[in-house]
Amino acid sequence: MKQFTKGYAGNILRVNLSTRNVTTEPLTEELVKNYVGGRGIAAKILYDELAPGTDPLSPSNKLIFTTGPLAGTPAQSCSRWIVTTKSPLTGGMFRSCSGGGIGVELKSAGFDLLIVEGKADKPSYLWINDDQVQIKEADHLWGLLSRETTLAIRKEHQDDKIKVAAIGPSGEKLVRFAAIVDDRRTASRGGVGTVMGSKNIKAIAVLGSKRIEVADPDKMRQITRKHVETVKNDPKFKGFCHLGTASAVGFCHELGIYPVNNFQEGVLENVEGRLTGEKVDEIFVKDDHCQLCHIGCGMVLQVKEGSYAGDPIEGPEYETLYSFGGEVGNTDLGMIVEANRICDDYGVDTISAGCTIGFAMELYEKGILNREDLDGLDLTWGNHEAIIKLLKKIATREGIGDVLAEGSRKAAQKIGKGSEKYAIQVKGLELPGYEPRGLKGSGLNLATAPLGASHTIGQCPQEIMGPQAVDRFTPEGKGKLCSFNQDRVAIYETGIVCIFPMALGLIDLPTLKEMLFAATGIEVFNDEDYLFKVGARILNIERAFNMREGFSRKDDYLPTRFLTEPLETGPAKGHVFEMDQLLDEYYEARGWDKETGYPTRSTLESLGLAPVADELATLGKLP
């Protein structure tokens, strides 16, 4: 079978930690043509290779690190990497994405994918130096913070060019929402760092020297130059490249969709001038950017005064300004910067960490938890000192932190006393910083996304921006809109393209397909209809994986709060989420059965997934 090398390295690296066996396999025509790269190929491999019912923290689970055909090419904002696994937080298929440099480095070493399976018998790290792959001892690294691990590995090999993806102490202690950190960029959500820790792998270090070849270098340079010039003249670029998503706090607050006090409200008193862009600008040090990206929406901040004064640090972005801001009733920017630092160092997802603390704070407010339960902490809304102390307890599984380190869903199951209704999560994944009652299409995505409540899978930007803006409050038409956006994101994540320029219209689909064709020379990649079929195929195989794990319509639901409690203040005042109406329309748009949420045989076969339909039929999961 044909092995692809234009736009691809052409190889899959497989490392079995239990047997210490290292093998290289060709990247085949079937995988490339049907799934393009990145998220698509990883979803297909995990579906095929992981048995239903596998414990996410067992040696049998797999970690699949993937790049895309645009990584390492002149294409801008396209060199991200994805890690895919079965999530210890949700129990379903999960992909987490990062803008760090290890993806391009892995491809430069000669590999499009790295599949890690089994479990090392003691703390270890992977050392990939082109095609020389070693499983090295990491006793001396165990317990180090993520940034300390990176520095130690570079010192050990005497090369600062080495790219390192590492876990911190939280991954070692199996905090269920532990992250993988790549030079302060993180693959954060779903517990991908937890799976890495369960395999006794502290880090993956890569140094590559191979050139990444594309099918049409002149065309690729021409497309890139045109794209960069177009973007630089776009007003959205000028507004985004400085503070990036951090500037969204004021915008979301004005729309009434900035979550407050564990999603009890959508506006926060005194947020203006404290967490909004002008305040962030006061502690701004410099712009920063991901690997091979001209936008530079990252930033380095430094708090110079007060109890949270410290060294410069990258971030926080909007999601952390929400999860340690309005979500916990806090307006102290210095505390949010410190929380971001702790999460990066210890390696935890800021969204799940902040939301789980917000969950605990509401339990304290409702009298379900008291100070004795909380190791003496006073979890009054906005008590930033108590929040930082609790965050450290969660990151190290100390005291009450050991319970909350399970995530809000599992913590609620342990706490009981009716606490389940205050766990604001879908499929076990805590919500990002967008109030669903004020964004019906985006809320529908949070309910139906295969990962759980992830905005990165199919947010609906048409509800808040663009020439074809739609009414964000009406449920009508949102099923089709949500399905379209989820398929579109899946296409971009085969590249792998950053979702921010995609959502802002800074990389449109015509440009993407031209890039894919110039990089690979594969004619069908220049066909928009074909790419949308690939996107739908990815969503359906991810859905099929979750169905084998017992997921169905019952799991595509937002917490009861959104369905029965109208917002009392702000522009979204009086709105609830019309869950069943929206779900019915979504399933119809997808070609899925409305009663169960299962894809039909005709839908699967139309996407070339007849074998998947056959397997689901044997399991009694085909309508």
C-alpha positions as CSV (number, residue, x, y, z in Angstrom):
1,M,0.0,0.0,0.0
2,K,1.3,3.5,-0.9
3,Q,3.2,5.3,1.8
4,F,2.7,9.1,1.8
5,T,5.7,11.4,2.3
6,K,4.7,14.8,0.8
7,G,3.3,16.8,3.6
8,Y,3.8,13.8,5.8
9,A,6.8,12.1,7.4
10,G,5.3,8.9,6.3
11,N,5.8,6.9,9.5
12,I,4.0,5.9,12.7
13,L,6.2,5.3,15.8
14,R,4.8,2.8,18.3
15,V,6.3,2.4,21.7
16,N,5.2,-0.4,24.1
17,L,6.4,0.5,27.5
18,S,5.6,-2.9,29.0
19,T,7.7,-4.9,26.6
20,R,10.0,-2.0,25.8
21,N,9.4,-2.8,22.1
22,V,9.8,0.1,19.6
23,T,8.5,-0.3,16.1
24,T,7.9,1.9,13.0
25,E,4.9,1.4,10.7
26,P,4.1,3.1,7.4
27,L,1.4,5.8,7.3
28,T,-0.9,4.2,4.8
29,E,-3.0,5.4,1.9
30,E,-6.3,4.3,3.6
31,L,-5.6,6.3,6.7
32,V,-4.5,9.4,4.8
33,K,-7.3,9.4,2.2
34,N,-10.1,8.8,4.7
35,Y,-8.9,10.8,7.7
36,V,-6.2,13.3,6.3
37,G,-4.2,13.6,9.6
38,G,-4.2,14.8,13.2
39,R,-7.5,14.2,15.0
40,G,-9.0,12.1,12.3
41,I,-6.2,9.4,12.0
42,A,-6.0,9.2,15.8
43,A,-9.7,8.7,16.2
44,K,-9.6,5.9,13.7
45,I,-6.7,4.1,15.4
46,L,-8.1,4.4,18.9
47,Y,-11.5,3.1,17.7
48,D,-9.8,0.1,16.0
49,E,-7.3,-0.8,18.7
50,L,-8.9,-0.1,22.1
51,A,-11.3,-2.7,23.4
52,P,-14.6,-1.4,24.8
53,G,-14.6,-1.2,28.6
54,T,-10.8,-0.5,28.9
55,D,-9.9,1.2,32.1
56,P,-8.5,4.6,31.1
57,L,-5.7,4.3,33.7
58,S,-4.8,0.7,32.8
59,P,-1.7,-0.2,30.7
60,S,-4.1,-1.2,27.9
61,N,-5.1,2.4,27.2
62,K,-3.2,4.3,24.5
63,L,-1.8,7.8,24.1
64,I,-1.7,8.8,20.5
65,F,0.3,12.0,19.7
66,T,-0.4,13.3,16.2
67,T,0.7,16.1,13.9
68,G,-0.9,17.1,10.6
69,P,0.2,17.5,7.0
70,L,0.6,21.3,7.4
71,A,2.8,21.0,10.5
72,G,6.3,22.4,9.9
73,T,5.4,23.8,6.5
74,P,5.3,27.5,5.7
75,A,1.5,27.5,6.5
76,Q,0.8,29.7,9.5
77,S,-1.2,28.7,12.6
78,C,-1.2,25.1,11.4
79,S,1.6,23.4,13.5
80,R,-0.4,22.3,16.5
81,W,-0.4,18.8,17.9
82,I,-3.1,16.6,19.3
83,V,-3.0,13.8,21.9
84,T,-5.9,11.3,21.8
85,T,-6.8,8.7,24.5
86,K,-9.7,7.3,26.5
87,S,-10.4,9.9,29.1
88,P,-10.2,9.1,32.9
89,L,-12.5,12.1,33.5
90,T,-15.3,11.2,31.0
91,G,-14.7,7.5,30.0
92,G,-15.1,8.4,26.4
93,M,-12.8,9.3,23.5
94,F,-10.8,12.5,24.1
95,R,-8.5,14.7,22.1
96,S,-6.5,17.5,23.6
97,C,-4.7,20.1,21.5
98,S,-1.6,22.2,22.1
99,G,0.4,24.9,20.2
100,G,3.8,23.8,21.6
101,G,6.7,22.8,19.5
102,I,6.8,19.0,20.0
103,G,4.5,18.3,17.1
104,V,6.7,19.8,14.5
105,E,9.8,18.3,16.2
106,L,8.2,14.8,16.1
107,K,7.5,15.2,12.4
108,S,11.1,16.4,11.9
109,A,12.3,13.3,13.6
110,G,10.4,11.3,10.9
111,F,7.1,10.5,12.5
112,D,3.5,11.7,11.9
113,L,2.2,9.8,14.9
114,L,3.5,8.4,18.2
115,I,1.5,5.7,19.8
116,V,2.4,5.0,23.4
117,E,0.9,1.8,25.0
118,G,1.6,-0.4,28.0
119,K,3.2,0.8,31.3
120,A,6.8,1.4,32.2
121,D,7.9,-0.6,35.3
122,K,9.4,2.5,36.9
123,P,9.4,6.3,36.2
124,S,10.7,6.9,32.7
125,Y,10.7,9.3,29.8
126,L,10.9,8.8,26.0
127,W,13.9,10.2,24.2
128,I,13.4,10.5,20.4
129,N,16.5,11.7,18.5
130,D,15.5,11.3,14.9
131,D,15.0,7.5,14.5
132,Q,16.9,6.7,17.7
133,V,14.2,6.0,20.3
134,Q,15.0,5.2,23.9
135,I,13.0,4.6,27.1
136,K,15.1,6.3,29.7
137,E,15.0,6.2,33.5
138,A,13.3,9.3,35.1
139,D,13.6,8.7,38.9
140,H,15.5,12.0,39.1
141,L,12.7,13.8,37.3
142,W,9.8,12.4,39.3
143,G,8.2,15.1,41.5
144,L,9.6,18.0,39.5
145,L,7.4,20.7,38.2
146,S,6.7,20.7,34.5
147,R,9.1,23.5,33.7
148,E,11.8,22.0,35.9
149,T,11.5,18.7,34.0
150,T,12.0,20.5,30.7
151,L,15.1,22.3,31.9
152,A,16.5,19.1,33.4
153,I,16.1,17.1,30.2
154,R,17.7,19.8,28.1
155,K,20.6,20.0,30.5
156,E,21.0,16.2,30.5
157,H,21.3,16.1,26.8
158,Q,23.1,19.5,26.6
159,D,20.8,20.9,23.9
160,D,18.3,23.7,24.4
161,K,16.6,22.9,21.1
162,I,15.0,19.8,22.5
163,K,11.2,19.9,22.6
164,V,9.7,18.4,25.8
165,A,6.1,17.5,26.6
166,A,6.0,16.8,30.3
167,I,3.6,16.2,33.2
168,G,3.9,17.8,36.6
169,P,3.2,16.3,40.1
170,S,-0.5,16.3,39.4
171,G,-0.1,13.8,36.5
172,E,2.0,11.6,38.7
173,K,-0.6,11.7,41.4
174,L,-3.3,10.9,38.9
175,V,-5.4,14.0,39.3
176,R,-8.1,13.2,36.8
177,F,-7.8,16.5,34.9
178,A,-4.0,16.6,34.7
179,A,-2.4,18.2,31.7
180,I,0.6,17.7,29.4
181,V,2.8,20.8,29.3
182,D,4.9,21.8,26.3
183,D,7.0,24.9,27.1
184,R,4.0,26.6,28.9
185,R,1.6,25.5,26.1
186,T,-0.6,22.8,27.3
187,A,-2.7,19.9,26.1
188,S,-5.0,20.5,29.1
189,R,-8.4,18.9,29.1
190,G,-9.8,15.4,29.8
191,G,-6.9,14.1,31.9
192,V,-4.5,13.3,29.1
193,G,-1.7,14.0,31.6
194,T,-3.3,11.6,34.0
195,V,-3.1,8.8,31.4
196,M,0.6,9.7,30.8
197,G,1.2,9.5,34.6
198,S,-0.5,6.2,34.8
199,K,2.0,4.8,32.3
200,N,4.9,6.1,34.5
201,I,6.0,8.4,31.7
202,K,7.2,11.8,33.0
203,A,8.0,13.3,29.6
204,I,8.5,12.9,25.9
205,A,11.6,14.6,24.6
206,V,12.2,15.0,20.9
207,L,14.9,16.4,18.6
208,G,14.5,16.1,14.9
209,S,16.7,17.1,11.9
210,K,14.8,15.9,8.9
211,R,13.3,18.3,6.3
212,I,9.5,18.3,5.9
213,E,8.8,18.2,2.1
214,V,5.7,19.4,0.4
215,A,4.3,18.5,-3.0
216,D,4.3,22.1,-4.4
217,P,6.7,24.4,-2.5
218,D,6.2,27.4,-4.7
219,K,2.4,27.1,-4.4
220,M,2.6,26.7,-0.7
221,R,4.8,29.8,-0.3
222,Q,2.4,31.8,-2.6
223,I,-0.7,30.7,-0.5
224,T,1.1,31.6,2.7
225,R,2.2,35.0,1.6
226,K,-1.3,35.8,0.4
227,H,-2.8,34.5,3.6
228,V,-0.5,36.5,5.8
229,E,-1.0,39.8,4.0
230,T,-4.8,39.3,4.0
231,V,-4.9,38.6,7.7
232,K,-2.7,41.5,8.6
233,N,-5.2,43.9,7.0
234,D,-8.2,42.3,8.8
235,P,-9.5,44.4,11.8
236,K,-10.1,41.2,13.7
237,F,-6.4,40.4,13.5
238,K,-5.4,43.7,14.9
239,G,-7.8,43.3,17.8
240,F,-6.8,39.7,18.6
241,C,-3.0,39.6,18.1
242,H,-2.2,41.7,21.2
243,L,-4.1,40.3,24.2
244,G,-5.7,37.3,22.4
245,T,-8.6,35.7,24.1
246,A,-7.9,37.6,27.3
247,S,-9.7,40.6,25.7
248,A,-12.9,38.5,25.6
249,V,-13.8,39.0,29.3
250,G,-15.4,42.4,28.7
251,F,-17.1,41.2,25.5
252,C,-18.7,38.1,27.1
253,H,-19.7,40.2,30.2
254,E,-21.5,42.7,27.9
255,L,-23.4,39.8,26.3
256,G,-24.4,38.4,29.7
257,I,-22.6,35.1,29.0
258,Y,-19.7,35.4,31.4
259,P,-20.3,32.6,34.0
260,V,-20.5,33.7,37.6
261,N,-20.6,31.8,40.9
262,N,-20.7,28.3,39.3
263,F,-23.0,29.4,36.5
264,Q,-25.6,31.0,38.7
265,E,-25.4,34.2,36.7
266,G,-23.9,35.6,33.5
267,V,-22.6,39.0,34.7
268,L,-20.2,39.8,37.5
269,E,-20.3,43.0,39.6
270,N,-17.1,45.1,39.4
271,V,-15.6,43.1,36.6
272,E,-15.0,46.2,34.5
273,G,-11.5,47.6,35.0
274,R,-10.5,44.6,37.1
275,L,-10.4,41.6,34.7
276,T,-11.0,43.3,31.4
277,G,-8.5,44.1,28.7
278,E,-7.3,47.5,30.0
279,K,-6.4,45.9,33.4
280,V,-4.6,43.0,31.7
281,D,-2.7,45.6,29.7
282,E,-1.4,47.2,32.9
283,I,0.7,44.0,33.7
284,F,1.5,43.2,30.0
285,V,5.2,42.4,29.3
286,K,5.3,41.2,25.7
287,D,3.5,39.3,23.0
288,D,4.1,35.6,22.4
289,H,3.1,33.0,19.9
290,C,2.7,29.3,19.2
291,Q,5.0,27.4,16.9
292,L,5.0,28.8,13.4
293,C,2.2,31.3,13.9
294,H,2.3,34.9,12.8
295,I,-0.8,36.0,14.8
296,G,0.9,36.0,18.2
297,C,-2.2,36.0,20.4
298,G,-0.2,34.8,23.4
299,M,1.1,37.2,26.0
300,V,3.5,37.3,28.9
301,L,2.3,39.1,32.1
302,Q,3.9,40.1,35.3
303,V,2.3,41.1,38.6
304,K,4.8,43.4,40.2
305,E,2.9,44.4,43.4
306,G,0.9,42.8,46.2
307,S,0.9,39.3,47.5
308,Y,0.9,37.7,44.1
309,A,3.9,39.6,42.7
310,G,6.3,37.3,40.8
311,D,8.3,36.5,37.7
312,P,6.8,37.0,34.2
313,I,4.5,34.2,33.1
314,E,2.7,33.3,29.9
315,G,-1.0,33.8,30.1
316,P,-3.7,33.6,31.4
317,E,-6.1,33.3,28.5
318,Y,-9.8,33.9,28.6
319,E,-10.7,30.5,30.0
320,T,-8.5,31.0,33.1
321,L,-9.8,34.5,33.5
322,Y,-13.2,32.9,33.7
323,S,-12.5,29.8,35.7
324,F,-10.6,31.6,38.4
325,G,-12.5,34.8,37.9
326,G,-16.3,35.0,37.6
327,E,-16.7,31.2,38.1
328,V,-15.5,31.6,41.7
329,G,-16.7,35.2,42.2
330,N,-13.2,36.7,42.1
331,T,-12.0,39.9,40.6
332,D,-8.3,39.9,41.8
333,L,-6.3,39.6,38.6
334,G,-3.1,38.9,40.5
335,M,-4.7,35.8,42.0
336,I,-5.7,34.5,38.5
337,V,-2.1,34.9,37.2
338,E,-0.9,33.0,40.2
339,A,-3.5,30.2,39.7
340,N,-2.4,30.0,36.1
341,R,1.2,29.6,37.2
342,I,0.3,26.8,39.7
343,C,-1.8,25.0,37.1
344,D,1.1,25.1,34.5
345,D,3.7,24.1,37.0
346,Y,1.8,21.2,38.5
347,G,0.2,20.3,35.2
348,V,-3.6,20.7,35.7
349,D,-6.4,22.0,33.4
350,T,-7.4,25.4,34.5
351,I,-11.0,25.0,33.4
352,S,-11.7,21.8,35.3
353,A,-9.7,23.0,38.3
354,G,-11.5,26.4,38.6
355,C,-14.9,24.9,37.9
356,T,-14.4,22.1,40.5
357,I,-13.5,24.8,43.1
358,G,-16.6,26.7,42.0
359,F,-18.6,23.6,42.6
360,A,-17.1,23.2,46.1
361,M,-17.8,26.9,46.8
362,E,-21.5,26.5,45.9
363,L,-21.7,23.4,48.2
364,Y,-20.3,25.6,50.9
365,E,-22.8,28.3,50.2
366,K,-25.7,25.8,50.3
367,G,-24.4,24.2,53.5
368,I,-23.6,20.8,52.0
369,L,-19.9,21.3,52.9
370,N,-18.6,23.1,56.0
371,R,-15.2,24.4,57.0
372,E,-14.4,21.1,58.8
373,D,-15.1,19.2,55.5
374,L,-12.9,21.7,53.7
375,D,-9.8,21.5,56.0
376,G,-10.8,24.7,57.6
377,L,-11.0,26.8,54.4
378,D,-13.6,29.5,54.2
379,L,-14.9,29.1,50.6
380,T,-16.9,32.3,50.5
381,W,-17.3,33.5,46.9
382,G,-14.2,35.6,45.9
383,N,-12.0,34.5,48.8
384,H,-8.9,34.3,46.7
385,E,-6.5,33.2,49.4
386,A,-8.7,30.2,50.1
387,I,-9.0,29.4,46.4
388,I,-5.2,29.3,46.0
389,K,-4.9,27.0,49.0
390,L,-7.5,24.7,47.7
391,L,-6.0,24.6,44.2
392,K,-2.7,23.5,45.7
393,K,-4.5,20.8,47.7
394,I,-6.2,19.5,44.5
395,A,-2.9,19.6,42.6
396,T,-1.2,17.4,45.2
397,R,-4.3,15.4,46.3
398,E,-4.0,16.7,49.9
399,G,-7.0,16.5,52.3
400,I,-10.3,17.6,50.6
401,G,-8.2,18.1,47.5
402,D,-8.0,14.3,47.1
403,V,-11.8,14.2,46.6
404,L,-12.0,17.3,44.3
405,A,-9.1,15.9,42.2
406,E,-11.6,13.4,40.8
407,G,-13.4,16.2,39.0
408,S,-16.8,17.6,39.9
409,R,-18.9,14.6,38.7
410,K,-17.0,12.0,40.6
411,A,-16.5,14.3,43.6
412,A,-20.3,14.8,43.8
413,Q,-20.8,11.1,43.7
414,K,-18.5,10.8,46.8
415,I,-20.0,13.8,48.6
416,G,-23.6,13.0,48.0
417,K,-26.3,15.0,49.9
418,G,-27.7,16.2,46.6
419,S,-24.5,17.8,45.5
420,E,-24.8,16.2,42.0
421,K,-27.0,19.0,40.7
422,Y,-24.3,21.6,41.4
423,A,-21.6,19.7,39.4
424,I,-21.7,21.8,36.2
425,Q,-20.4,19.3,33.7
426,V,-21.3,17.2,30.6
427,K,-20.1,13.6,30.4
428,G,-17.8,14.4,33.3
429,L,-16.1,17.4,31.6
430,E,-16.6,20.8,33.3
431,L,-18.0,23.7,31.2
432,P,-15.9,26.4,29.5
433,G,-16.6,30.1,30.0
434,Y,-19.8,30.6,28.0
435,E,-23.2,30.7,29.5
436,P,-25.4,28.3,27.4
437,R,-28.7,30.1,28.2
438,G,-27.3,33.0,26.2
439,L,-25.8,31.0,23.3
440,K,-28.2,28.2,22.2
441,G,-26.0,26.8,19.4
442,S,-22.8,26.9,21.4
443,G,-24.7,25.4,24.3
444,L,-25.9,22.6,22.1
445,N,-22.3,21.9,21.1
446,L,-21.3,21.6,24.8
447,A,-24.1,19.0,25.2
448,T,-23.3,16.9,22.1
449,A,-19.5,17.2,21.6
450,P,-17.9,13.7,21.9
451,L,-15.4,15.1,24.5
452,G,-18.1,16.4,26.8
453,A,-18.4,20.2,27.4
454,S,-15.6,21.4,25.1
455,H,-16.0,24.7,23.3
456,T,-13.1,23.8,21.0
457,I,-15.0,21.0,19.2
458,G,-17.8,23.1,17.6
459,Q,-18.4,26.5,19.1
460,C,-20.9,28.6,16.9
461,P,-19.2,31.9,16.3
462,Q,-22.1,32.9,14.0
463,E,-24.0,33.7,17.2
464,I,-21.8,36.6,18.2
465,M,-19.9,37.7,15.1
466,G,-19.7,37.8,11.3
467,P,-21.8,39.1,8.4
468,Q,-24.3,36.1,8.8
469,A,-24.9,36.5,12.5
470,V,-27.9,34.5,13.8
471,D,-30.2,35.1,16.8
472,R,-28.3,33.6,19.7
473,F,-31.4,33.2,21.8
474,T,-33.6,31.2,19.5
475,P,-33.3,27.4,19.4
476,E,-34.6,27.1,15.8
477,G,-31.9,26.3,13.3
478,K,-29.2,25.6,15.9
479,G,-29.1,21.8,15.3
480,K,-27.9,22.3,11.7
481,L,-25.6,25.1,12.7
482,C,-24.0,23.1,15.5
483,S,-23.5,20.0,13.3
484,F,-21.9,22.2,10.6
485,N,-19.5,23.8,13.0
486,Q,-18.5,20.5,14.6
487,D,-17.7,19.0,11.1
488,R,-15.8,22.2,10.2
489,V,-13.6,22.0,13.3
490,A,-12.9,18.4,12.6
491,I,-11.7,19.3,9.1
492,Y,-9.3,22.0,10.5
493,E,-8.0,19.6,13.2
494,T,-6.8,17.2,10.5
495,G,-4.3,20.0,9.5
496,I,-3.8,20.7,12.4
497,V,-5.1,24.3,12.3
498,C,-5.7,26.5,15.4
499,I,-9.4,27.0,16.0
500,F,-9.0,30.7,16.9
501,P,-8.2,32.0,13.4
502,M,-10.7,29.6,12.0
503,A,-13.5,31.0,14.2
504,L,-12.5,34.6,13.5
505,G,-12.4,33.9,9.7
506,L,-8.7,34.5,9.5
507,I,-8.2,31.1,7.8
508,D,-11.2,30.2,5.6
509,L,-11.9,26.8,4.2
510,P,-10.9,27.7,0.6
511,T,-7.5,28.7,1.9
512,L,-7.2,25.5,4.0
513,K,-8.0,23.2,1.1
514,E,-5.5,25.0,-1.1
515,M,-2.9,24.5,1.7
516,L,-3.7,20.8,2.1
517,F,-3.4,20.2,-1.7
518,A,-0.2,22.2,-2.0
519,A,1.3,20.3,0.9
520,T,0.2,16.8,0.0
521,G,-0.6,16.8,-3.8
522,I,-3.7,14.7,-3.0
523,E,-6.4,16.0,-5.3
524,V,-9.4,15.2,-3.2
525,F,-8.1,17.4,-0.4
526,N,-8.8,20.4,-2.7
527,D,-12.5,19.5,-2.7
528,E,-14.6,21.2,0.0
529,D,-17.4,18.7,-0.2
530,Y,-14.9,15.8,0.3
531,L,-13.4,17.5,3.3
532,F,-16.8,18.0,4.9
533,K,-17.4,14.3,4.4
534,V,-14.2,13.6,6.2
535,G,-15.3,15.9,9.1
536,A,-18.6,14.1,9.4
537,R,-16.8,10.7,9.3
538,I,-14.6,11.8,12.2
539,L,-17.5,12.9,14.3
540,N,-19.3,9.6,13.7
541,I,-16.4,7.4,14.5
542,E,-15.9,9.3,17.7
543,R,-19.6,8.9,18.4
544,A,-19.3,5.2,17.7
545,F,-16.4,4.8,20.2
546,N,-18.5,6.5,22.9
547,M,-21.5,4.4,22.1
548,R,-19.5,1.2,22.8
549,E,-18.7,2.7,26.2
550,G,-22.5,3.2,26.9
551,F,-23.0,6.8,25.8
552,S,-26.4,7.7,24.3
553,R,-28.9,10.5,24.2
554,K,-29.0,10.6,28.0
555,D,-25.4,11.8,28.1
556,D,-26.1,14.7,25.6
557,Y,-27.6,16.8,28.3
558,L,-26.7,20.0,30.1
559,P,-27.0,20.3,33.9
560,T,-30.6,20.9,35.2
561,R,-29.7,24.4,36.2
562,F,-29.6,25.6,32.6
563,L,-33.0,23.9,31.7
564,T,-35.0,25.1,34.7
565,E,-33.4,28.3,36.2
566,P,-33.8,31.4,34.0
567,L,-31.0,33.9,34.3
568,E,-32.0,36.8,36.6
569,T,-29.7,39.5,35.3
570,G,-28.0,40.8,32.2
571,P,-28.8,40.7,28.5
572,A,-29.7,37.0,28.7
573,K,-32.2,37.6,31.5
574,G,-35.2,35.2,31.5
575,H,-33.7,32.6,29.2
576,V,-33.4,28.9,29.8
577,F,-32.0,26.2,27.5
578,E,-34.5,24.2,25.4
579,M,-32.7,20.9,25.6
580,D,-35.0,18.4,24.0
581,Q,-36.0,20.7,21.1
582,L,-32.4,21.4,20.3
583,L,-31.4,17.8,20.6
584,D,-34.1,16.6,18.3
585,E,-33.1,19.1,15.6
586,Y,-29.4,18.2,16.0
587,Y,-30.0,14.5,15.6
588,E,-32.1,15.1,12.5
589,A,-29.3,17.2,11.0
590,R,-26.8,14.5,11.8
591,G,-28.9,11.6,10.5
592,W,-29.0,10.0,14.0
593,D,-31.9,8.3,15.7
594,K,-33.8,10.8,17.9
595,E,-34.7,8.4,20.6
596,T,-31.2,7.0,21.3
597,G,-28.9,9.4,19.7
598,Y,-27.3,6.5,17.7
599,P,-26.2,7.0,14.1
600,T,-28.3,5.0,11.7
601,R,-26.8,2.4,9.3
602,S,-27.6,4.5,6.3
603,T,-25.7,7.5,7.8
604,L,-22.6,5.4,8.7
605,E,-22.6,3.6,5.3
606,S,-22.8,7.0,3.5
607,L,-19.6,7.9,5.2
608,G,-17.8,4.7,4.4
609,L,-18.2,3.3,7.9
610,A,-20.1,0.1,7.1
611,P,-17.8,-2.0,9.3
612,V,-18.5,0.3,12.2
613,A,-22.3,-0.1,11.6
614,D,-21.8,-3.9,11.5
615,E,-20.0,-3.9,14.9
616,L,-22.5,-1.6,16.5
617,A,-25.3,-3.9,15.2
618,T,-23.7,-6.9,17.0
619,L,-23.7,-4.8,20.2
620,G,-27.4,-3.9,19.8
621,K,-26.5,-0.2,19.3
622,L,-27.8,0.4,15.8
623,P,-31.3,1.8,15.5
